[in-house]
Amino acid sequence: MNLNLIPNIKHVNSNNFFLLAGPCAIEGEEMALRIAEHILKITDKLEIPLIFKGSFKKANRSRIDSFTGIGDEKALKILQKVSKTFNVPTVTDIHEVSDAAKAAEYVDVLQIPAFLVRQTDLVVAAAKTNKVVNLKKGQFMSPSAMKHAVQKVKDSGNEKAWITDRGTMFGYQDMIVDFRGIPEMQQYAPTILDVTHSLQQPNQSTGVTGGRPDMIETIARAGIAVGVDGLFLETHFDPKNAKSDGANMLDLKYLESLLTNLTAIKKTINGFK
């Protein structure tokens, strides 16, 4: 894959996996800058290409009283400030056709949420911005079905499509990653493993999604061993008080240890090639 398509991305020749990481949602400027600075220090040390992630709004909430954002333009400007402050590319997810052009003015990669990856108008609108389009695999979709989502991007005149696996529904309240799907989806586009969302436990009776952050390193190690092109994970310095998805986010204090271990595995895998 050609990471040079992403503005300002570093360490593209390190032969390491690349990383999409940041908080679930942009809660404010200070927190976004704080998290970005911490992640960058680690990824620069380990030579991991980084794209900073943050949702400018959260449209797919279980309850009407759940946090949805601080305001679209305000959050997008914070993402832009992170990019300019640290010279790092950024990614955010979009939920409506009108979001595509709006978000594209501020970020480098547009992400289609798993629930919406079959929404043709949304995928086409993202593709027509000529940004890289990261397509989250629906929890309800087979790996082979993702070739059609990728083709929608390409048929819209944009060759820059990625796939991200975020697990498959297992019963009503759990997710499971079928690692057989990684090489299958790599036939269609560069493939990323969403470590934290694949450990969600949705549909809780409280209306607040649960999670298994204790399994983050297990899933991430397996993904690197299988040969994913990149990893996606959400991290926060205070997950318990995060305004969105705190139950499955990685505590920022564990990030360096995790990425150090994963980089070592990647180097070992590279030695077999």
C-alpha positions in Angstrom: 0.0 0.0 0.0 1.1 3.6 -0.6 1.0 5.6 2.6 2.6 8.5 0.7 -0.9 9.3 -0.4 -1.5 10.7 3.1 -0.2 14.2 3.7 2.4 14.6 6.5 2.5 10.9 7.4 5.9 9.9 8.9 7.9 6.7 9.0 6.4 5.3 5.7 9.6 3.3 5.0 9.9 1.7 8.5 8.3 -1.5 7.3 6.1 -1.3 10.4 2.3 -1.5 10.6 0.5 1.8 10.5 -1.8 3.1 13.2 -5.0 5.0 13.4 -5.3 6.1 17.0 -6.9 8.7 19.2 -10.0 9.3 21.4 -13.4 8.0 20.4 -14.8 11.6 20.2 -13.4 15.1 20.3 -14.4 16.3 23.8 -12.4 19.5 23.7 -9.1 21.1 22.5 -7.0 20.4 25.5 -7.8 16.7 25.6 -7.2 16.2 21.9 -3.8 17.9 21.9 -2.8 16.1 25.1 -3.7 12.7 23.6 -2.1 13.4 20.2 1.2 14.6 21.7 1.4 11.5 23.9 0.7 9.1 21.0 3.2 10.9 18.7 6.0 10.6 21.1 5.5 6.9 21.2 5.0 6.4 17.5 8.0 8.5 16.6 10.1 6.5 18.9 8.9 3.2 17.4 8.7 4.5 13.8 5.0 3.7 13.4 3.2 5.7 10.8 0.4 7.5 12.6 -3.0 9.0 11.6 -4.7 10.7 14.5 -8.3 9.7 15.0 -11.2 11.6 16.5 -14.9 11.7 15.8 -16.2 15.2 15.3 -19.7 13.9 16.2 -21.2 10.7 17.3 -24.5 10.1 15.5 -25.0 6.4 16.3 -25.7 6.5 20.0 -27.9 3.9 21.8 -29.7 6.6 23.9 -30.9 10.0 23.1 -29.2 11.5 26.2 -25.8 10.1 25.1 -23.0 12.5 24.2 -23.0 13.3 20.5 -20.4 16.1 20.3 -19.3 19.6 21.1 -20.5 21.1 17.7 -19.4 20.0 14.3 -17.3 23.0 13.2 -15.7 23.3 16.6 -14.6 19.7 16.7 -13.4 19.7 13.1 -11.3 22.8 13.8 -9.8 21.0 16.8 -8.8 18.1 14.5 -7.3 20.7 12.1 -5.3 22.2 15.0 -4.0 18.8 16.0 -2.8 18.3 12.4 -1.1 21.7 12.2 0.4 21.6 15.7 2.0 18.2 15.3 2.2 17.9 11.5 0.2 14.7 11.6 -2.7 13.5 9.4 -6.1 13.0 10.8 -9.2 10.8 10.3 -12.8 11.3 11.3 -16.0 9.4 10.6 -19.0 10.8 8.7 -22.6 9.9 9.0 -24.5 12.0 6.4 -23.8 12.9 2.7 -23.4 16.5 3.7 -20.7 15.6 6.2 -18.3 14.4 3.4 -17.4 17.7 1.8 -17.6 19.5 5.2 -15.2 17.1 7.0 -12.9 16.8 3.9 -11.9 20.5 4.4 -10.4 19.6 7.8 -9.1 16.0 7.7 -7.1 13.7 5.5 -9.1 10.4 5.7 -12.8 10.0 5.8 -14.2 7.0 7.6 -17.5 5.3 7.0 -19.0 3.7 10.1 -19.7 0.0 10.1 -23.5 0.6 10.5 -23.4 2.8 7.3 -21.0 1.0 5.0 -23.8 -0.1 2.7 -25.2 3.4 2.3 -24.3 4.0 -1.3 -24.9 7.8 -1.3 -22.6 8.2 1.7 -19.8 6.1 0.3 -20.0 7.8 -3.0 -20.0 11.3 -1.4 -16.9 10.4 0.6 -15.2 9.0 -2.5 -15.9 12.1 -4.5 -13.9 14.2 -2.1 -10.8 12.3 -3.4 -9.7 11.7 0.2 -8.7 8.2 1.4 -11.9 6.4 2.4 -11.7 4.0 5.3 -14.6 1.6 5.1 -15.5 -0.1 8.4 -16.8 -3.7 7.8 -20.4 -4.0 9.0 -20.8 -6.3 12.0 -23.4 -8.0 9.9 -21.3 -8.5 6.8 -19.0 -11.2 5.5 -15.5 -10.3 4.5 -16.3 -11.1 0.9 -19.2 -8.6 0.9 -16.7 -5.7 1.5 -15.5 -6.0 -2.1 -18.7 -4.3 -3.2 -18.1 -1.3 -0.8 -14.6 -1.0 -2.2 -15.9 -1.1 -5.7 -18.3 1.8 -5.0 -15.4 3.9 -4.1 -13.4 2.9 -7.2 -16.4 3.3 -9.5 -16.7 6.9 -8.1 -13.2 7.6 -9.5 -11.3 7.2 -6.3 -8.7 4.3 -5.9 -7.9 5.2 -2.3 -10.1 2.8 -0.3 -9.2 0.9 2.9 -11.1 -1.7 4.8 -11.3 -1.9 8.6 -12.5 -5.1 10.3 -14.2 -4.3 13.6 -15.5 -7.8 14.4 -18.7 -9.7 13.7 -21.8 -9.9 15.9 -21.6 -13.0 18.1 -25.0 -13.4 19.7 -26.7 -10.3 20.9 -24.0 -8.8 23.2 -20.6 -9.7 21.9 -18.2 -9.4 19.0 -15.7 -11.9 17.5 -12.9 -11.4 15.0 -12.6 -14.0 12.3 -9.0 -13.7 11.4 -9.6 -15.7 8.2 -11.2 -12.5 6.9 -8.1 -10.4 7.0 -6.3 -12.0 4.0 -9.6 -12.3 2.2 -10.3 -8.5 2.5 -6.6 -7.7 1.6 -7.5 -9.0 -1.9 -9.8 -5.9 -2.3 -8.0 -3.2 -0.4 -5.4 -2.5 2.4 -6.9 -3.9 5.6 -6.9 -2.6 9.1 -8.0 -4.3 12.4 -10.0 -2.2 14.7 -8.8 -3.6 18.0 -11.0 -1.7 20.4 -14.4 -1.8 18.7 -14.0 -5.5 18.0 -14.0 -5.8 21.8 -17.3 -4.0 22.3 -20.2 -5.6 24.1 -23.2 -3.8 22.6 -26.9 -3.9 23.3 -26.6 -3.7 27.1 -29.8 -3.2 28.9 -28.5 0.1 30.3 -28.2 1.5 26.8 -24.4 2.0 27.3 -22.1 -0.3 25.4 -19.7 -2.5 27.4 -16.3 -3.8 26.4 -13.3 -6.0 27.1 -10.2 -3.7 27.2 -8.3 -6.5 29.0 -8.3 -8.3 25.7 -6.8 -5.5 23.6 -3.3 -6.8 23.4 -4.4 -10.3 22.7 -6.5 -9.2 19.7 -3.8 -6.8 18.5 -1.0 -9.4 18.7 -3.1 -11.8 16.6 -3.8 -9.1 14.0 -0.1 -8.4 13.6 0.7 -12.1 13.4 -1.9 -12.5 10.7 -0.5 -9.7 8.7 -2.9 -6.7 8.9 -1.6 -3.6 7.2 -2.6 -1.4 10.1 -4.3 -1.2 13.5 -7.1 1.1 14.7 -7.5 1.7 18.4 -9.1 4.3 20.6 -7.3 5.6 23.6 -7.9 8.1 26.4 -6.1 9.2 29.5 -9.3 8.7 31.6 -11.4 6.1 29.9 -13.8 5.7 32.8 -14.8 9.4 32.3 -14.6 9.5 28.6 -17.8 10.8 27.0 -18.1 8.0 24.4 -16.9 4.3 24.3 -14.9 4.5 27.5 -15.7 0.8 28.3 -13.6 -0.5 25.5 -10.9 2.2 25.1 -7.3 1.6 26.0 -5.9 3.6 28.9 -3.3 5.9 27.4 -0.7 4.8 30.0 -0.6 1.3 28.5 -0.1 2.5 24.9 3.7 2.5 24.8 4.0 -1.0 26.2 1.4 -2.3 23.8 3.0 -0.7 20.7 6.5 -1.8 21.8 5.3 -5.4 22.0 3.5 -5.2 18.7 6.5 -3.6 16.9 8.6 -6.5 18.1 6.1 -9.0 16.7 6.0 -7.1 13.4 9.8 -7.2 13.1 9.8 -11.0 13.8 7.1 -11.5 11.1 9.1 -9.4 8.6 12.0 -11.7 9.2 10.0 -14.7 7.8 9.3 -12.9 4.5 
